[in-house]
Amino acid sequence: MANILTGKKRIAILTGGGDVPGLNPAIRSVTIRALREGYEVIGLRRGWAGVTEMVCDHEWDNSNNFQHLSEEIVNRAGRTGGTFLHTSRTRPSSMKADSVPEHLKAKYNQPTNDLTPEVLKNLAWLGVDYLIPIGGDDTLSYALRMHKEGVKVIAIPKTMDNDVPGTDYCIGFSTCVTRTIEVANRLRTSAGSHERLLIMEVFGRYAGFTAMMPTMAGAATRCVIPEHEFSLDILTEMLMYDRSRNPSKYAVALVSEGAVWKGGRQIWQSSTTDAFGHAKLGGIGDLVSEEVQKRTAQYNKGKEVHIISQKLGYMVRGGDPDAMDSIVPMAYGNLAFDLILKGIHGRLVVVKNGCYDNIPLDVVTSTKKLVNVERFYNTKRYRPQYNSFDLAPLFIMTSDG
């Protein structure tokens, strides 16, 4: 519906889940095109939280829930990292009682509540014609719910894990890989100076792309990923072999946060879960370092080789976007708005085998995007493998094809 006061159609944008570099360029891209084509644009603040907590009253202060976007606002933020709209891991369809907004607690008082009717009411009150959510599979799975409820949704994939199904590329992935390589190159000077092993924990709850790509680029000699259960004994043997062949006497391994060793389990920081039911992973890098160090003595005349253990975490998530995460979000934003001009919705904009495209939004819940271990991972030597790059997509193992 058009805005009653101006007659202009209105687009709403939100960013959900973890922050990554490239979100602000995507918001900017949509906003600039839309404003110049005569649309209004509002930013829904704090992901799905803002549109859930809104009060449908023009006298109410909803500044923490949405804001009108202008060229000045988005140009100022467009080159920076993070998201100026802020974000959250809110899931309105399964909101715990203590997270229900105060003005809705009398109505929604169960241990877990579905506030989707409130979201729909609030979007209608705002006069939203098209909704553009930017996020990973969790944020986008609720976007699919909105689509099924009749909201015109066009989604943009974002996650540094690069694990949204249907697309070769998610906003944030390139910066994550770039930073991982940079940090590895900095830390290898210390590892070499002390003749140690360097083990770095990287993101990757279910998929090992953020460990595979830097290793392929030479940042590490070995990597272990969630898709394949690994042996601590074999990992130690491989790293000590690499160390013995290196004139500087060090070796580097990347460990995905969701990786599991034989007889072990996923490691999480606490017993609590987020709104999407995920435990917060982290700590496997330190545990692997401890276990590997115990095993190094048998390859070093009975003396343990010390480990440098580093969790990369937010070091690869914060800061400005690299070139790819400045360019792809710009293209994604334009692709999304092109669909709006054509009256098309219920789609996810993607990169497929190096080409920009769009696909049905329900792909985000219909399949999983994981490393094809048989094709791209050497399970005996814990490193990427590839037979030929001829006509391969840009990110190799990240193509569903």
C-alpha positions, 0 to 999 in steps of 0.5 A: 500500500502507498503511504497515505500522506505522500502516496509513495510506496514504502520499503523497509530494511532490517539486519538480523543475526551477527554483524558483518562488514558489508551490511551498511553498503547493502542498506545504502544501495537499496536506499539510494536506488529506492529514493531516486525512484520515488520510494520511501525507505525505513530502517527497522532497528535491531533486526526482528526486535524493532518491528516486534516491540513497536507500539502502533501509536503516532504519539509513542516514541518508536525511535528505537524501533525504526527510522526514516532513511535518507541519502545523507544517513546511508552515505555516511554509514555506507563505507563502514562496518557493522550495521547502523540499524543495529541487530539482534537474534530475535525470533518473533515466532518463538519468543520466551516470556521474559523477552515479550515486550512489556505492553504485550505481556498480558496477551502473550504469557506462555513460556514460548510465544508466537508474536507474528500477529504483532509483527504483521500488524506493525508492518501494516501500520508502518505502511510497508509495501516491501520488506528486505531482510538481510541475514543468515539462515535463521533471520531468513527462515523467519523472513520466509514465514513473513512471505508465507503470511503475505508480506512481500519479501526480497531477502539478501544473504549475509553470514561470514560462515557463507552457509546460506543455501542457494548462493555461492556468496554471503555478505561478510565472507570475504572480509572474514577470509581476508582478516583470517589470512592477515592474522595468520600471517602476523602470528606466524612470525611469533610461531616461527621465532619460538618454533611452535605450532599455531592453532587458530579457532575460526567461525563455522558452526555447521560449515567449514568454509571459513577454515577451508578458504584461508587454508587453500590460500596458504594461511594454514597447512591443515584445517579441521571442519564440522563436516568431518570428525577428526582425529587428534592423533592424526592432526598432531602427526600432520602438524609435526610433519609440517613443522619438520619440513619448515625451515622456520620450524612451525606449522599452522592449523585452523579449527572451525568452532563447530568441529568435533574430534573422534570421541568428543563433542561440540564445545559451547561457552554456556548452557544457554541458547539464543532465540533460534535455539543455538548454543554459543560455541567457542573454546575448541581451539584451546582444547585442541591446542592442549590435546595436540601439545600433549601428543607432540612429544612423541615426534620431538624426542620426548619433549612437548612442542608449545602451542600458540592458541588464538581464537579469532572471533570478533577480530574477523567480524569487526571493522570496515568491509574489504573490496568484495564486501563493498561491491557484492552488497552494492550489487545485491541491493540493486538486484533486490530493488530491480525485483521490486520494480518488476513486482516480484517477491518471495526471492533471495538474491544470490551469486550462482557460479559467478553470476548474479541471480535470484531464487525462491526464498524457500531454499533457506529452509529446504536444504543445508549448505555444507562443504562437499567433503568427498570432492573438496576435503582430504580426510586423511591429510586434513586440508582442502583438495581440488583436481582442477580449477577449469570452469570452477566457480570463484569460491570453488567448494562453496557452489552447490553445484 
